[in-house]
Structures are given as C-alpha cells and as structure tokens.
Amino acid sequence: MRLFEKMNKKFFFAHIGCVILFAILYQLQDKFILNNIKFAQKLGLMERNVPKKYYSWKSSPFYYYIWYSLITQTTVGYGGVVDTATGDTVSFIQIPNRLFKILNVLQLLSVILIAAIF
C-alpha cells in the first residue's frame, strides 16, 4: 500500500513541477518576444505583420502564466488565450507567437509522458 501512496505523490508532484516550469517558460518567452520582436521574427518564432488585435504587446502578471499552465496541465481546456489588453479570446490558430505554440504543445505532451511514466 505504501508503494501506491508514493506513486500518487510522485505523479502529483511531477504535474505540479510541470505547471511551475511551464509557467516560468511562458513568461520568459513572452518577455523575450516582446523585447526582441524583430529578432524573434527573423528566427521564425513570431509571425510578421501581426495585427495588434491578436497580441497585446505587453507581458501578463505571473499568476496568469500559472493559471494558463495549470489549465493546460490539467487538460480542463480553454477557448483560447486571453489578450490581457482587450480581454478578447484569441484562438490557438490565430496566435502569432510560434514559440508559445511550441511550448504549449510540449506541455500537453508532458501530460501524456507523466501518465505513461507513473
């Protein structure tokens, strides 16, 4: 019975660790993109000529990244990313930030990986 309890704790802490890790990565990539937009476009991490309505051009508070990461990790689901400037929802397809999309897919894959390991 103890082994089962340890497995549950490992499973839980693996997910919590991913939530925190990806929240930090989401915030870092946002700051990178916002402060280096031309360089990010040159690297192909951000689409060119992005209409302002699809991106707020400002970083969100850290609790937003925690919330978004938690929603992603628990696979509860969301209708899209919220533009913090307007409050509008932006669908995954319309997000011009390719680095964000890559991180989001990696986080979703981590859910499957953790389930397979534990």
Secondary structure, 3 states (H helix, E strand, C coil): CHHHHHHHHHHHHHHHHHHHHHHHHHHHHHHHHHHCHHHHHHHCCECCCCCHHHCCCCCCCHHHHHHHHHHHHCCCCCCCEECCCCCCEECHHHCCEHHHHHHHHHHHHHHHHHHHHC
